[in-house]
Amino acid sequence: MGRSGNILARRFAPPPPLRAALWMVGSAVFFSGLSGVIRHLGQEMHPFEVAFFRNLFGLAFMLPWLWRAGRAGLKTRRLALYGVRAFLGLLSMLCWFTALALLPIAQVVALSFTAPLFATMAAALFLGETVRARRWTATLAGLVGVGVILWPQLEGTGGAGLSPGAILALLSTAISVAITLIVKRLTRTEPANAIVTYMVLIMTPMSLVPAAFVWTWPPLDTWLWLVALGGLGSLGHVCYVRSFALADASAVMPYDYTRLLFAALIGWIAFGELPTLYTWIGAAVIVASAIYIARREALFNQSAATSVAAAAGEGGLSATTKAKPMRPPQPGG
């Protein structure tokens, strides 16, 4: 019975691309919920305190894995790189949490979609990667989308400048691109669970330092929300990783943009926030630009892999590895 059940389950299981899409939508739901909880707690607590509890309960949710893996699971020769990753992660988290306390959820989430734009600029400026005219054009179009989202702020200040919340949201997203490059290096030698565990293991005491300067004990009725921070963040990361394990980044990335829909729904129901027309139009431009950049990267990687396979074939070798572009993680997640 068990064997026949397994056969039926495999026969009627959705194909990998559909499962990958569902995992990514699940990730969008959990990360949007996380943003909603951060927004709610930010009305009662300082964002620096919220960030500390996010790390503390995130660590609590990783303890079962740490218990099973033991000390051997944390054996590494790259502790310094883990430290840099944790420092940048904390900086990005503090900016993100503060931005959520200052701006509507949907606007902050829409600005986080600029990550591929920052990644393209970083690749050209710091990594020496050749970025051709089409990707630069898409990047500039995405920046125009950012301008559309922020236009009411610029208009309201007479062009004097952006609000602190918008600056912090963009800064958090830009830092997340640097974190991606570090994580990409770590994944060459380190297991995924160790990377996540080291992140919260180092960031928990590190985040206590800024929190100590604004510390007030949370009211009793907020502790359930604080625990939810760790749960929603952990579940979001699990769904995110499973999605990329089943399909290429270029195939699942469009489903990540459903975060804006869920964030807008949470903002409307919980906080009475309705995204402006500028937010929807600007987000649509940014999403279109980001998807185009991802498609161009996928085509480039596919072409490079084909060239390597052809060269290997000529030398009597076989090459079947398929390159996958790597996306920046969710800011502050």
N, C-alpha and C positions, 0 to 999 in steps of 0.2 A: 504493500500500500504506500509505504514511504517512497519506494523507488518510482512507482507510477506517478505519485504526486509530484516528484521532482521532474519527471519527464514532461508532465502537463505544464508545470510552472515554466520550464524552459521553452516549451512550444508556444505558450501564450504570452511570454514575457515581451515587453516592448523592445524594439530594436535599440542598439546602443545609442544612436543619435537622439532618439526620443527620450531615453532614460537620462542622457546627459543634459538635455534641455530641461527636464523635470527637476533634476538635481540643482541646476542653476537657478531656476525659478524658486525652488525651496530656499536656496541661499539668499536670494533677493528678499524673500519674506522674512527670514530670520534677521538679516542685517537691517532691514527697514524697521522691524520691531525693536532691535537694539537701539537704533537712532531715536525711536519714539520714547524708549525708557530713559535714554540719556537726556532727551529734551525735558521729560517730566521731572527727573531728579535735578536737573539744572535750575529749576524754578525754586527748589528748596535748599540745595547744597551747592557749594562751590564746585565748578567743573574739575578742579584739581583733585578734590576728594572723590568725586565720581570716578575719575580715571584710576585712582588707587584701588577702589573696590572692584572695578572692572578687572584689574590684574589679579587681585587677591582671589576672587571667586573663579576667575579663569584658571588660576593655578589649582584651585580645589577640584575643578572638573578634570584636570590632567593627572591628579594624584593616583587614580586607579592604574593608568598606564605606567606611571613612574614606579608604583609598587610592584607591578609584574616585571618590568624591565630591570629594576634594581640599579645599582651603581654602574653596572656595565652599559646600561642604556644611555648614560650621560657621559661616557668616555669620549673625549674629543681632544684634538690638538689645535682647535681653532677657537679657543675661548675668547681671544682678543676680538676676533671678528664677530662673535656672538655679542660681545659687549658694545661694539659700535652699532650693530643692528638694533640692540635693545635701546640704546640712547636715542637713535634716530626714530625708533618706533614710539618711544615715550614723547618725544618732541611733536611728532605727527599727531599722536593721540590727544595731547593737551590742546593743540590748535583746533583739532576736530571737535572735541567736546565743548570747548569754549564757543566755537562757531555755532554749534547746535543750540547753545543757550541764548544766542543773540539773534539768530535768523530763523525764518520758517524752515521746517524740515525739508520740504521739497526743493527749496532754493539751494540749500547746502548740498543735497544729494545731486542736483543738477550740475553744480560746480565740480563735484568729484568726478564727473564724466570726462573732465579735461586730462585725466591721467595719460591716455595715449598721446595727447598733444605734447605734454611735457616730456614723455618718453622719446618721442621723435626728435625734439630739440636737444635733449641730453645725448642721444645717440650721435647726432651730428657734431655737437660742440665738444663733448668730453670723450667720446669713444672713437672718434674718427670715422664713423660709419658714413657711407655715401647715401645721402638722402636726395632723391631726384625731385624734379619739378612737381610731379603729381602729388607726392606726399607733402611737400612744402605748401602747395596750394590748399590741400585738405586741412593742414594744420592751421593755416591762416584763416580759412573759413570757420574752423572750430573756435578760434579766438574771437572772430566776429560774433559767434553765438554767445560767447561769454559776455561780450559787450552788450548784446541784446538783453540778457538776463539782468545785468547790472545797470542798464540804462536808467530805470527809475531812480536809483540812488545817485547816479551822476547828474541827472536832471534836477533832482531835489536839492543837491548841494551846489548847483550852478557850475558843475564840472570840477568842483574843488577836490574831489577824491572819493575813494571807496570807503564803505563802512568797515570798521575793524573786523566784524564777523566775516565779510566777504574776503578780506585779505587773509584771515586765518584759515578759511576753508581752502583757498587756492594754495596757500603755503603748505598745509597738511597734505594736499594731493601731490604737490611737487616733491615733498620729502618722501612720500610713498614710492615714487619712482626710484629714488636712490636705494630704498630698502629692497626693492625688487632685484636690483643688481647684486646686492649682498646675498640675498636668499638664493639667487641663481647660482652663486659661487658655492654656497653652503651645501646645496642639494647634490653637488658632485661627489661629496664624501660623507654627508650626514643624513641619517634617516629623518623623514618628515616629522614624526612624533617628537623626536629630540629637538628639532628646530622650534616647534611650537612650545614645548616644555621649557626650553632654555629662555625663550622670549618672556614668558610670564614669570619664570623663576628669577630672572635678573630684573625685570621691570617692576616687580612687586615692591621690593625694598627701594628701588630707585624712585618709583613714583610716590613713595611715602615722604620723600624729602620736600617736594613742593607742596604736598598736601598738608604737611605739618605746619606750614606758615599760615594756613587758613582754616585749621582744623576746628570743627565743632562736631560733637557726637550726633550721628543721624538719629532722628526720631524713630521710635519703635515701629511705626507703621511703614517705614521706608525699607526695612531690611529685606522684605520679600522682593522688592524691586531691585535691590542691590544684588541679590542672588541671581535674579533673572538676567542681569548683565552678563555674568559668566556663562550661564546656560545658553542664551541666545547667541553670544559671540562664538562659543564652541560649536554649536550646531550649525551656525552659518559657515564656519571654516570647514567642517566635515562635508557639508553639501558642496561647497566650492571646490574642494580637492577631488571629490568623487566625480564631479562633472568633467573636470579637465582630464581625469583618468580614462574617461569613456570616449572623448572626442577632441578634435583640435580646438584650440582657443578661438580661431576665426569662426568656427561653427557654433560655439556656445555663447560667445561674447554678446551677441545681440540680445539674448535672454536676460543678461545681467541688467540691462537698462530698464527692465520691468520694476527695478527698485524705485524709480521715480513714481510709478503708478501707485505702488504700495505705500510709499512715503507720503504721497499726496492724500491718499485715503486716510492714513493714520493722522496726518496733520489736520484734516478736515473734521474727523470724528472726535479726536481727543482734545484738539486745541483750537478748533474753529478757524483754521488757517486754510485759505483757498489760494492755490498758486495763481499768479497773475498770467495774463496772456503773454507777457514778455518772457516769463519763465518757461512756458510750454514751447514757444517759438525758438528761443535760444537753446533749450535742451534738444529740440529736434535737429537743429543745425549741428550742435556738438556731437550728438549720437551718429548722425549721418557721416560726419567727418571721421569719427573714431572707427566706425565700421569700415569705411573705405580704407583707412590706414591699415587696419588689421587684415583686410583682404589683400592689399598690396604686399604686406609682410609675408602672408601665407604663400602667395604666388612666388615671391622672391625665394623663400625657404624651399618651396617645392622645386623650383628651378635649380637651386643650388644642390639639393639632394639628388636630383636627376643627373646633374653633371658629375657629381661624385660617384654615383652608381655606374655611369657610363665609363668613367675613368677606371674605376675598380674592375669593371667587366673586361676592359681592354687588358688589364694586368692579370686576368685570370682569377679575380676575387669577386665576391658578391657583397653588395651593400643594400640593405633593406631598411636602414634606420630612417625614420621620418622626423624631421625637425618640427618642433612645436613652439610657436612664439609664446612668450611668457607675459602675462598681464600683471600690472601692479596690484597688490592686495587692496582690500577695502580700507580706506583711511580710517584709522582709529579703531578698526575691528579687533 
